[in-house]
Amino acid sequence: MKTIMALRDTKEFKKGEIRRVDDKTANMMVGLVWGYISKSEWKKQTRNPKEVDTVEKPKTKKNEKSSKKN
């Protein structure tokens, strides 16, 4: 599998469109309109990062140790 991106606008494809295709198809498509890109670029576009809810803890004063004299 190869990852390719459209380098130009055409009737069928918009510039920046990313596809994962098999090696033979990629070899035929790459040229003036399509170019190879890294798989990580494809992952960024297709996978939505999970939103993590962050809860801020209230600030507390440092616990002061009381010293006891015997």
N, C-alpha and C positions, 0 to 999 in steps of 0.2 A: 504494500500500500504506500502511496505517495500523497503528499499534500501539495495542492497547487492553488494559486490565486490568480484571478482575472486582473490583468494589467491595464486593460482598456475597456471602455464601454462598447458593447455590441447590441444587436437586437435581442439576443438571447440572454446575455449576461451583463451584470453591472460591475463596474470597476471595484475591486476589493472583495468580490465574492470568493469564498474559500470552499474548496471541495477536497474530499478524500477519495481517491480513485486507485484502481489497481495499476501496477507498473506499466503494462502494455498501453493502457488508455492514456496514462500520464505522458509516456514517450511520444504518443501521437499528438497530444494537445499542447504540449509546451512549445512555445515559439514566440510569435508576436503578441498573442492575446493572453496566453497563460504562462506562469512562471512558478518554479518550485519555491516553497517556503517551509519553515520548520513546523513540526507537528505541534509544538507548544503554542504557536499562533492559532492553530485550529482549535486547540483545547480552550484557549482563552475566549474564543468567540462562541463556542458551542456549549460550554459548561458554565452555569451560573454559580458564582460563589455563594455559599451559604452565609446568610447574615447571622452574625452572632450578637445576641443581646448582651450588652455590658451593663452591669449594675455597679454603680459607684458606692463604695462603702463609706459611711459617714466617718469623718476624721475624729479620732478620739485622742485624748491626752495620754501621754505615756504613763503607764502605771509606775508610781513612785514606790520604791520599796521602803518600807518603814524599818528602821533599825531599832532593835530592842536591846536594851542593856540589861545584863543579868546582875 
